[in-house]
Amino acid sequence: MVTWIAGATGELGRALVAGFLGRGDRVVGLGRSPAADAEEEGYRYLDGDLASSEGVKALTDRAQAFGPVENLVVAVGAWSGGTPVHEVAPREWEAMLEANLTVPFRLMRAAMGIMVQRRRGRVVTVGSLSAMDAAPGQGAYNAAKAGLLALTRTVAAEGARSGICAACLLPATIDTAANRRAMATADPAGWVDPAALVELALFLTGPHGAQLNGAALTVAGPPAASRS
């Protein structure tokens, strides 16, 4: 089974790569990191241009040398905020849509073209709880993540005719080193463990994942009573 993981160099991306390799998949990591292409047993990382449809097509054409994609996990994105909607700069709006919606669209479009021909495939996107519970001061981010959820559900509805399923994970703040540095005064006890998202992605791409086609799975972090 060949799995593409977009955003493979981030902390969540690296955890996803390890999880899918542990299941026995052949994994292709896709990203735009300047790191050189890397290959090891069962895994290849490909660095390319995600800023255009042509760049994504070139990248995914290279990925097909590893075999036809069966699963696409999209874990790309960025955050910017701190201002109300009436003060959001156009460049911030455009950057949030590009990183959190347009890049995933390009990747999903490329993978779906292969999956439809083969009449099989799974798509898992990593969005944000903000898609359903919009926090103030991050209007562009909220809108982009809501768009990603709508796009994923559209893929689920369209793909069902071709044996393709899609679902979206909607985590609260993910407990990564980068988030701890950015929010040094916040309490991470209730944040989402990346391992939980890996397990959900594995389930969604496993034998019973099709039962959740079109699902939006909120991942809010552990309740206070279970925190140690």
C-alpha positions in Angstrom: 0.0 0.0 0.0 1.4 3.4 -1.0 0.6 6.4 1.2 1.5 10.0 0.4 2.0 12.3 3.4 2.0 16.0 2.6 3.8 18.1 5.2 6.1 15.2 6.1 8.8 17.3 7.6 6.7 18.9 10.4 6.4 17.3 13.8 3.0 15.8 13.1 4.2 14.8 9.6 7.1 12.9 11.0 4.8 11.1 13.4 2.5 10.2 10.5 5.4 8.9 8.5 6.6 6.7 11.4 3.0 5.4 12.0 2.3 4.4 8.4 5.8 2.9 8.0 5.1 0.9 11.1 1.9 -0.4 9.5 4.0 -1.7 6.6 3.0 1.0 4.0 5.4 2.3 1.4 5.4 6.1 2.3 6.1 9.1 0.1 6.6 12.3 2.0 5.7 15.4 0.1 6.8 18.9 1.1 8.5 22.1 0.1 11.4 21.9 2.6 14.7 22.8 1.0 16.2 19.6 2.3 17.5 17.2 -0.4 15.3 14.4 -1.6 15.8 11.4 0.7 15.1 7.7 0.3 15.4 4.8 2.7 13.7 1.4 3.0 10.0 1.9 2.5 10.2 5.7 2.5 11.0 8.5 0.1 10.8 12.2 0.8 10.3 14.5 -2.2 10.9 18.2 -2.0 9.0 20.3 -4.6 7.0 23.4 -5.4 3.6 23.4 -3.9 2.8 27.0 -4.9 1.4 26.1 -8.3 -0.7 23.3 -9.9 2.2 22.7 -12.3 4.7 22.3 -9.4 2.4 19.9 -7.6 1.9 17.8 -10.7 5.6 17.6 -11.2 6.1 16.5 -7.6 3.3 13.9 -7.7 4.5 12.6 -11.0 7.8 11.8 -9.3 6.0 10.2 -6.4 4.2 7.8 -8.7 7.6 6.1 -9.4 7.0 4.6 -5.9 3.7 3.0 -7.0 0.1 4.3 -7.4 -1.1 6.2 -4.4 -3.8 4.6 -2.3 -3.9 7.0 0.6 -3.3 10.7 0.8 -2.8 12.3 4.2 -2.7 16.1 4.1 -1.0 17.6 7.1 0.1 21.0 5.7 -0.9 24.4 7.0 0.1 27.6 8.7 -1.3 30.0 11.3 -1.5 33.7 11.4 -3.8 35.9 13.5 -4.1 38.4 16.3 -6.3 40.9 14.5 -10.1 41.2 14.0 -11.5 40.7 10.6 -11.8 44.4 9.8 -8.0 44.8 10.4 -6.8 41.7 8.5 -4.3 42.6 5.8 -5.1 41.2 2.3 -1.7 39.5 2.3 -2.6 37.6 5.5 -5.9 36.5 4.1 -4.2 35.3 0.9 -1.4 33.5 2.8 -3.9 31.7 5.0 -6.0 30.5 2.1 -2.9 29.5 0.2 -1.4 27.4 3.0 -4.5 25.9 4.5 -6.8 25.5 1.5 -5.3 26.0 -1.9 -2.2 23.8 -1.3 -4.3 21.0 0.0 -6.7 21.4 -3.0 -3.7 21.0 -5.4 -2.5 17.9 -3.6 -6.0 16.4 -3.4 -6.7 17.1 -7.0 -3.5 15.4 -8.1 -4.1 12.3 -6.0 -7.8 12.1 -6.9 -6.9 11.9 -10.6 -5.0 8.7 -9.9 -7.5 7.3 -7.4 -10.5 7.8 -9.7 -8.8 5.8 -12.5 -8.1 3.0 -10.1 -11.5 3.2 -8.4 -10.0 3.1 -4.9 -8.4 5.4 -2.4 -8.6 7.2 0.9 -8.0 10.9 1.7 -7.4 12.2 5.2 -7.0 15.9 5.8 -5.8 17.6 9.0 -7.8 20.7 9.6 -8.6 22.5 12.8 -11.3 22.7 15.4 -11.5 26.3 14.4 -13.4 25.2 11.3 -16.4 24.5 13.5 -15.6 26.7 16.6 -14.2 29.9 15.2 -12.0 31.7 17.7 -11.8 35.5 17.5 -8.7 37.2 16.0 -8.0 34.6 13.3 -10.7 35.1 10.7 -8.5 34.2 7.7 -7.3 31.0 9.4 -10.8 30.0 10.5 -12.2 30.6 7.0 -9.4 28.6 5.3 -9.9 25.6 7.7 -13.7 25.7 7.2 -13.0 25.6 3.5 -10.8 22.6 3.9 -13.5 20.8 5.7 -16.0 21.6 3.0 -13.6 20.5 0.3 -12.9 17.2 2.1 -16.6 16.5 2.4 -17.0 17.3 -1.3 -14.3 14.8 -2.2 -16.1 12.3 0.0 -19.4 12.8 -1.8 -17.9 12.8 -5.3 -15.4 10.0 -4.6 -18.0 7.6 -3.2 -19.0 6.8 -6.8 -15.4 5.6 -7.5 -14.7 3.8 -4.3 -12.9 6.7 -2.7 -13.4 7.9 0.9 -12.4 11.1 2.6 -12.5 12.4 6.1 -11.2 15.4 8.0 -9.5 15.5 11.4 -10.3 18.7 13.4 -7.8 19.0 16.3 -7.5 21.7 18.9 -4.0 22.9 19.6 -1.6 20.1 18.8 1.1 19.5 21.4 4.3 20.1 19.3 7.6 21.7 20.3 6.8 24.6 17.9 3.5 25.3 19.6 5.0 25.1 23.0 7.6 27.7 22.0 5.0 30.0 20.4 2.7 29.7 23.4 5.2 29.5 26.2 2.7 30.7 28.9 -0.1 28.3 27.9 -0.8 25.0 29.7 -0.4 22.2 27.2 -2.0 19.6 29.4 -5.2 19.7 27.4 -3.6 19.9 23.9 -3.9 17.1 21.4 -1.2 14.4 21.4 0.1 13.9 17.8 0.0 10.2 18.4 -3.8 10.4 18.6 -4.0 12.0 15.2 -1.7 9.3 13.8 -4.0 6.5 15.2 -7.0 8.2 13.7 -5.4 8.5 10.3 -4.4 4.9 10.4 -8.0 3.9 11.2 -9.4 6.0 8.5 -7.2 4.4 5.9 -7.7 1.0 7.3 -10.3 -1.7 6.6 -13.1 0.0 8.5 -12.3 3.6 7.7 -14.8 3.7 4.8 -17.6 3.6 7.4 -16.6 7.2 8.3 -16.7 8.6 4.7 -17.3 12.4 4.9 -16.7 12.5 8.7 -15.5 15.6 10.5 -13.7 14.2 13.6 -13.2 16.7 16.3 -10.2 16.0 18.5 -10.4 18.3 21.5 -7.6 16.9 23.7 -7.9 14.9 26.9 -10.5 16.0 29.5 -9.2 17.5 32.7 -10.1 14.4 34.8 -7.8 12.2 32.7 -4.7 14.5 32.8 -1.8 13.4 34.9 
